[in-house]
Amino acid sequence: MKKTIIVTGGAGFIGSNFIFHMLKKYTDYRIICLDCLTYAGNLSTLMPVMDNTNFRFVKESITDRDAVYKLFEEENPDIIVNFAAESHVDRSIHNPEVFLDTNIKGTAVLMDACRKYGIQRCHQVSTDEVYGDLPLDRPDLFFTEDTPIHTSSPYSSSKASADLLVLAYHRTYNLPVTISRCSNNYGPYHFPEKLIPLMIANALNDRPLPVYGEGLNVRDWLYVEDHCKAIDLIIHQGRIGEVYNIGGHNEMRNIDIVKIICKELGKPESLITYVTDRKGHDMRYAIDPTKIHNELGWLPETKFADGIKKTIQWYLDNKEWWETIISGEYQNYYKKMYGNR
Ligand SMILES: NC(=O)c1ccc[n+]([C@@H]2O[C@H](COP(=O)([O-])OP(=O)(O)OC[C@H]3O[C@@H](n4cnc5c(N)ncnc54)[C@H](O)[C@@H]3O)[C@@H](O)[C@H]2O)c1
């Protein structure tokens, strides 16, 4: 059945991959991307779908109540998927305020719009970081949906706050919500200040590869397409009011990822430099995805060994995309595209 979906934050890494996935799979769906294009949003990422008649891009902030209500009136969406967020832990340590505005207040504005205009499903894209971290010497421990929230950074605290608000809107107003909490993603269109794309870009330019502390922190890596497929399943078949963890049982130490990238690109490990650790750096994240597997049949399809090769190849084939970002020139792109319209 035909549906209209508002995807917020769709000019960012995961949101753009989700838009590509949905437009390809559901040729009768209308997808509206609502994104205010912060430093992390890049309109050129959405070029492949800009001319698709089922797609519309709207440059507004989720914190702007009038703009969000206007969009709901115009489009009468069936589903909203909220990817829009300030997403970088390091930036949240330097300037928490914008994280509170976008990640908490923005989420509330979206849910108020859902209440006011009615919606079939309001899906909140959250993160495994809301559970805090696990000790390195307890590989038997994993985050389940029942693990208590125990955040470490302003970023994860703002995401956890949004999750609590979403669940409260369900309980109080009966809003049809779902939440997904995913582990670290990697893949095409990942902003080049995050670990994997940063290391690929620096290695290609023979620049130092800065690794926090000793690089022993463990993350559970998931290929971005697998995350998008999981959200697709949740918004269509997930139970209302439920939280679903998404992860690939693919734990890797940061240092080992950097070494794999060096090997794949034929670069020496001597490029690796150890830098002062992040404040409050979480040691290990590990998701137990049993619930989404048992209820919705979801399983990750891309193994890390294949996904990292595909990702590196993508960065080799799309140098212009990330070089434009590194130079800062991409921020003029919207002006160039829309300045005279
Ligand atoms: N990247 C990961 O590994 C990961 C893992 C789990 C969960 N998540 C969550 O997934 C979501 C997307 O993450 P990402 O890595 O694609 O982030 P990203 O930083 O690449 O993209 C965020 C997008 O949101 C937009 N945005 C920011 N503030 C906005 C606002 N006020 N109004 C409208 N748009 C706004 C930005 O312009 C950008 O396009 C986030 O909610 C994040 O918490 C990310």
The ligand as an SDF file (V2000), in Angstrom:
LIG
                    3D

 44 48  0  0  0  0  0  0  0  0999 V2000
   26.4760    6.5960   13.0090 N   0  0  0  0  0  0  0  0  0  0  0  0
   26.2690    5.5800   13.8360 C   0  0  0  0  0  0  0  0  0  0  0  0
   27.1130    4.6850   13.9490 O   0  0  0  0  0  0  0  0  0  0  0  0
   24.9900    5.4910   14.6350 C   0  0  0  0  0  0  0  0  0  0  0  0
   24.7440    4.3380   15.3930 C   0  0  0  0  0  0  0  0  0  0  0  0
   23.5470    4.2300   16.0960 C   0  0  0  0  0  0  0  0  0  0  0  0
   22.6150    5.2550   16.0330 C   0  0  0  0  0  0  0  0  0  0  0  0
   22.8790    6.3790   15.3060 N   0  0  0  0  0  0  0  0  0  0  0  0
   21.8350    7.4260   15.2490 C   0  0  0  0  0  0  0  0  0  0  0  0
   21.3900    7.4750   13.9110 O   0  0  0  0  0  0  0  0  0  0  0  0
   21.0090    8.8040   13.5550 C   0  0  0  0  0  0  0  0  0  0  0  0
   21.7460    9.2230   12.3100 C   0  0  0  0  0  0  0  0  0  0  0  0
   23.1540    9.1430   12.5470 O   0  0  0  0  0  0  0  0  0  0  0  0
   24.1990    9.5650   11.4230 P   0  0  0  0  0  0  0  0  0  0  0  0
   25.4760    8.9190   11.7490 O   0  0  0  0  0  0  0  0  0  0  0  0
   23.5880    9.3670   10.0770 O   0  0  0  0  0  0  0  0  0  0  0  0
   24.3110   11.1320   11.7300 O   0  0  0  0  0  0  0  0  0  0  0  0
   24.9050   12.2870   10.8300 P   0  0  0  0  0  0  0  0  0  0  0  0
   25.5630   13.2310   11.7840 O   0  0  0  0  0  0  0  0  0  0  0  0
   25.6860   11.7480    9.6870 O   0  0  0  0  0  0  0  0  0  0  0  0
   23.5880   12.9760   10.2100 O   0  0  0  0  0  0  0  0  0  0  0  0
   22.7030   13.7320   10.9640 C   0  0  0  0  0  0  0  0  0  0  0  0
   21.8080   14.4910   10.0010 C   0  0  0  0  0  0  0  0  0  0  0  0
   20.8430   15.2130   10.7790 O   0  0  0  0  0  0  0  0  0  0  0  0
   20.7510   16.5270   10.2850 C   0  0  0  0  0  0  0  0  0  0  0  0
   20.3350   17.4080   11.3790 N   0  0  0  0  0  0  0  0  0  0  0  0
   21.0310   17.7350   12.4910 C   0  0  0  0  0  0  0  0  0  0  0  0
   20.3230   18.5810   13.2460 N   0  0  0  0  0  0  0  0  0  0  0  0
   19.1270   18.7660   12.6140 C   0  0  0  0  0  0  0  0  0  0  0  0
   17.9600   19.5150   12.8990 C   0  0  0  0  0  0  0  0  0  0  0  0
   17.8820   20.2790   14.0050 N   0  0  0  0  0  0  0  0  0  0  0  0
   16.9300   19.4620   12.0260 N   0  0  0  0  0  0  0  0  0  0  0  0
   17.0060   18.7200   10.9060 C   0  0  0  0  0  0  0  0  0  0  0  0
   18.0880   18.0070   10.5630 N   0  0  0  0  0  0  0  0  0  0  0  0
   19.1370   18.0150   11.4170 C   0  0  0  0  0  0  0  0  0  0  0  0
   22.1480   16.8570    9.7730 C   0  0  0  0  0  0  0  0  0  0  0  0
   22.1150   17.9400    8.8410 O   0  0  0  0  0  0  0  0  0  0  0  0
   22.5450   15.5310    9.1540 C   0  0  0  0  0  0  0  0  0  0  0  0
   22.1060   15.4530    7.8090 O   0  0  0  0  0  0  0  0  0  0  0  0
   21.3330    9.6640   14.7780 C   0  0  0  0  0  0  0  0  0  0  0  0
   20.1340    9.8750   15.4860 O   0  0  0  0  0  0  0  0  0  0  0  0
   22.3040    8.8280   15.5990 C   0  0  0  0  0  0  0  0  0  0  0  0
   22.1480    9.0910   16.9660 O   0  0  0  0  0  0  0  0  0  0  0  0
   24.0440    6.5210   14.6090 C   0  0  0  0  0  0  0  0  0  0  0  0
  1  2  1  0
  2  3  2  0
  2  4  1  0
  4  5  1  0
  4 44  2  0
  5  6  2  0
  6  7  1  0
  7  8  2  0
  8  9  1  0
  8 44  1  0
  9 10  1  0
  9 42  1  0
 10 11  1  0
 11 12  1  0
 11 40  1  0
 12 13  1  0
 13 14  1  0
 14 15  2  0
 14 16  1  0
 14 17  1  0
 17 18  1  0
 18 19  2  0
 18 20  1  0
 18 21  1  0
 21 22  1  0
 22 23  1  0
 23 24  1  0
 23 38  1  0
 24 25  1  0
 25 26  1  0
 25 36  1  0
 26 27  1  0
 26 35  1  0
 27 28  2  0
 28 29  1  0
 29 30  1  0
 29 35  2  0
 30 31  1  0
 30 32  2  0
 32 33  1  0
 33 34  2  0
 34 35  1  0
 36 37  1  0
 36 38  1  0
 38 39  1  0
 40 41  1  0
 40 42  1  0
 42 43  1  0
M  CHG  2   8   1  16  -1
M  END
$$$$
